[in-house]
Amino acid sequence: MNLDDAFEQKNEIAKAVEDELEKAMSMYGYEIVQTLIVDIEPDEHVKRAMNEINAAARLRVAANEKAEAEKILQIKRAEGDAESKYLAGLGIARQRQAIVDGLRDSVLAFSENVPGTSAKDVMDMVLVTQYFDTMKEIGASSKSSSVFIPHGPGAVKDIAAQIRDGQLQAKLI
């Protein structure tokens, strides 16, 4: 019988010892009423090996639980990141829609209040204003590197045309 079975069948062993002692001692007038096995004491090396096996099994379970917890944390982080990006996208979409609405209202109001101006003139002026605002922000940031952009009245007109053409092409796609 292996050691694990011996621990599990302590009562059966006690009964077998009782039966054998009863047979042997009855010849001498003794009656064995009960035998009691209090503990099974294996060799110290066997105990140490059993403890190591038990410890290894528990460490394996603990490692699996830790890995599962880490997996759950990574999933939750990814879900939070995805939700954050989704909400940021909604915010950018709303911001752009507000800009478009504001530009439309500005172009209409400017065209009505200043005779002889077209929507293109107003858009060119807005684009130039945005261009200078962008240049101001790039220059004001302490973490920005130098940016070289063609400058001058003709270059600004070219930039306005490039932006307008890019927007028109984006609408076609």
C-alpha positions in Angstrom: 0.0 0.0 0.0 1.4 3.4 -0.8 1.7 6.1 1.8 -1.3 8.1 0.7 -3.5 5.0 1.0 -2.0 4.3 4.4 -3.1 7.7 5.7 -6.6 7.2 4.2 -7.1 3.7 5.5 -5.9 4.2 9.1 -9.1 2.7 10.5 -8.9 -0.4 8.3 -5.3 -0.9 9.4 -6.3 -0.5 13.1 -9.0 -3.2 12.5 -6.5 -5.6 10.8 -4.0 -5.1 13.7 -6.8 -5.7 16.2 -7.8 -9.0 14.5 -4.2 -10.2 14.3 -3.4 -9.3 17.9 -6.7 -11.0 19.0 -5.6 -14.2 17.3 -2.1 -14.1 18.8 -3.0 -13.0 22.3 -6.1 -15.2 22.9 -3.9 -18.2 23.4 -2.4 -16.4 26.5 -5.8 -15.4 27.9 -5.8 -11.8 26.7 -8.7 -10.3 24.9 -8.0 -7.4 22.6 -10.9 -5.0 22.8 -9.6 -2.2 20.4 -6.5 -1.0 18.8 -5.9 2.6 18.2 -3.6 4.0 15.5 -2.9 7.6 16.5 -0.6 8.6 13.8 1.4 7.2 10.9 4.9 8.4 11.0 6.8 8.0 7.8 10.6 8.5 7.4 11.8 12.1 7.5 12.9 12.0 3.9 9.4 10.9 2.9 7.8 13.7 4.9 10.1 16.2 3.3 9.3 14.9 -0.2 5.6 14.9 0.5 5.8 18.5 1.7 7.7 19.5 -1.4 5.1 17.9 -3.6 2.3 19.7 -1.7 4.2 23.0 -1.9 4.8 22.6 -5.6 1.2 21.9 -6.3 0.1 24.9 -4.2 2.7 27.1 -6.0 1.3 25.9 -9.4 -2.2 26.8 -8.3 -1.1 30.2 -7.0 0.8 30.9 -10.3 -2.3 30.0 -12.3 -4.4 32.3 -10.1 -1.9 35.1 -10.4 -1.8 34.7 -14.2 -5.6 34.8 -14.4 -5.7 37.9 -12.3 -3.1 39.6 -14.5 -5.1 38.6 -17.6 -8.2 40.1 -16.2 -6.3 43.3 -15.4 -5.0 43.5 -18.9 -8.4 43.0 -20.4 -9.9 45.7 -18.2 -7.1 48.1 -19.1 -7.7 47.4 -22.8 -11.5 47.8 -22.4 -10.9 51.1 -20.6 -8.4 52.3 -23.3 -10.9 51.4 -26.0 -13.7 53.2 -24.3 -11.4 56.2 -23.8 -10.5 56.3 -27.4 -14.1 55.9 -28.5 -15.1 58.9 -26.3 -12.2 60.9 -27.5 -13.3 60.2 -31.1 -16.8 61.4 -30.3 -15.4 64.5 -28.8 -13.3 65.3 -31.8 -16.2 64.6 -34.1 -18.4 67.0 -32.1 -15.6 69.6 -32.1 -15.2 69.4 -35.8 -19.0 69.6 -36.4 -19.1 72.7 -34.2 -16.2 74.3 -36.2 -18.0 73.5 -39.5 -21.2 75.0 -38.1 -19.4 78.1 -36.8 -17.5 78.6 -40.1 -20.7 78.2 -42.1 -22.5 80.8 -39.9 -19.5 83.1 -40.1 -19.2 82.9 -43.9 -22.9 83.6 -44.3 -22.9 86.5 -41.8 -19.7 88.0 -43.3 -21.0 87.7 -46.9 -24.2 89.4 -45.9 -22.6 92.2 -43.9 -19.7 93.0 -46.2 -20.9 93.6 -49.8 -18.7 92.3 -52.6 -17.2 89.4 -50.6 -17.6 85.8 -51.6 -17.6 82.7 -49.5 -14.1 81.9 -51.0 -12.8 85.3 -49.7 -14.1 84.6 -46.3 -12.7 81.0 -46.2 -9.3 82.3 -47.4 -9.3 84.8 -44.5 -10.3 82.2 -42.0 -7.6 79.8 -43.2 -5.0 82.5 -43.0 -6.1 83.3 -39.5 -5.9 79.6 -38.5 -2.5 79.4 -40.1 -1.2 82.2 -38.0 -2.8 80.8 -34.9 -1.1 77.5 -35.6 2.3 79.1 -36.1 1.8 81.0 -32.8 1.1 77.8 -30.9 4.0 76.0 -32.4 6.3 78.8 -31.5 4.9 79.2 -27.9 5.3 75.5 -27.0 8.5 74.8 -25.1 8.6 71.2 -26.4 8.4 71.9 -30.1 11.2 71.8 -32.5 11.7 74.2 -35.3 9.3 73.9 -38.2 10.1 75.5 -41.5 7.2 76.4 -43.7 7.2 78.5 -46.8 6.3 82.0 -45.8 5.1 85.0 -47.6 1.8 86.2 -49.1 2.0 83.8 -52.1 2.8 80.8 -49.8 -0.2 81.5 -47.6 -2.4 81.6 -50.6 -0.9 78.3 -51.8 -1.5 76.7 -48.3 -5.1 77.9 -48.4 -5.5 76.3 -51.8 -3.9 73.1 -50.7 -6.2 72.9 -47.6 -9.2 73.6 -49.7 -8.3 71.1 -52.3 -7.6 68.5 -49.7 -11.0 69.1 -48.1 -12.7 68.9 -51.5 -10.9 65.6 -52.3 -11.8 64.2 -49.0 -15.5 64.9 -49.7 -15.3 63.1 -53.0 -13.9 60.0 -51.4 
